[in-house]
């Protein structure tokens, strides 16, 4: 997918996330925002899947453990949702690892536990 297309979808992700945050407010469980965001994407005709399993390989061997991406948008953009007081370096490392493991270019770390969602919306790239 072209970078221009990814950037256009990114705007829709931000708009959808703001819509969910305005409707629900901060302070709820991460899973609530996940379900609401999936519904918002449906309203906007954006393809998104929740809890996408990502197999774990170590030195070429498939292990019996997998990671789960909170939301995968258009099979290209990884969303990691949080409802925490502060975004920590470990949260940033998590989204970066998911991008590398899934071989995706673009991801967003979204913390819904903010008064203004724009203060909890972080963009990450992997060979973008």
N, C-alpha and C positions, 0 to 999 in steps of 0.2 A: 504494500500500500504506500502511495506517495506521501511525503511529508506534508504537503499541502492538504491532503485529505485528512490525515491524522490531526492536523491543527484545527480543521473545521469540526471534526468530531470532538476534539478537546473542548471547544467552546460550548458544544451541546452538553458535554459532561458537567462543566462548571455550571451552566444554566440549570440543568436538572438537579444538581446537588443543592444549589441555592433554593430552588423551589421546594425540595424536600425539607430543607432546614427551616424555611419560612413556615411551612405547614406544621411541622412536628416540634420545632424548637430544640434546644440542646437538652442533654441530661437523660436520654433514653439509652437502651441497650444497642450495641452495634448491630445486632441482628434486625432490629426494627428499621434502622436506616437502610440496611441492605435490602429488605423486602420492599420498602417504600421506593428506593431508588430503582429497583428492577421494574416496578409498576410505572414509575415516571418515564423510564426508557421505553416501555411498551406504548405509553401514550404518545411518545414522540417517534415511534416506529424505528427505534434504535435497537439493534440486535445486542442483547446482553445476557450472559449466563452467570448464575451465582454458584459459589462453592465448586469451582472448576478444579478437578484433581490434576496435579502436576507430578508425574512420576519422579522418583529420586534415583539417580544413577551415581555410582561411585566407581571411578576408574573403569568406566564402561560397563559395569555390572548393575543391573536393575535390582534395587533393594525393595524389601517389603514395607516400605514407608513412602508416603506421598505428602506433598504439601497441598494446601488448598488456597487457590486465589479467591479472594472474596467475590470480585466481579470481574469478568472479562468482557470488554465491550468490542463489538465487531470483530471478535477473534484476534484483536491486535493490541488493545490498550488494557493494562492491568490496573485495577483499582484495589487499594488496600484501605479499608475503613477502620477508623478508630473512634473511640469515645473516651479520651483520656484528658487529664488536666494539662499535660505538657507532652509535646512530641519529643521523644528522646532519640539519641543516635541509633539505638537498637531498632527503632521503628523505621528509620531511614535505611538502615542496613537491610532490613527485611524486604522492603520494596525493591531495592537494588538487586538483591539476591533473586527475587522472584522474576525480575526482568531478565536476568542472565539465564536462569534455569529454564524459563519458558521461551527464551530467544525472541523476546519482544523488544521493540524500540522505545516504547513510551509507557509511562505509568504515573498514577497519581496516588498520593497519600492524603486521605481526607479525614480530618478530625472534626466530627460533628459536635464536639463538646466545646464550642466557641460561641460567644455572643454574636459575632459576625463570621459567617462561614469562610469568607475570603481570607481570614486570619488563620484558617486551618486547612488551606488547600495548597498542596505542594506538588510540584511537577518534577519528575525524574526521567532521565533518558539513558538509553543503552545503545550506543552507536547510531544515534539519530542524525 
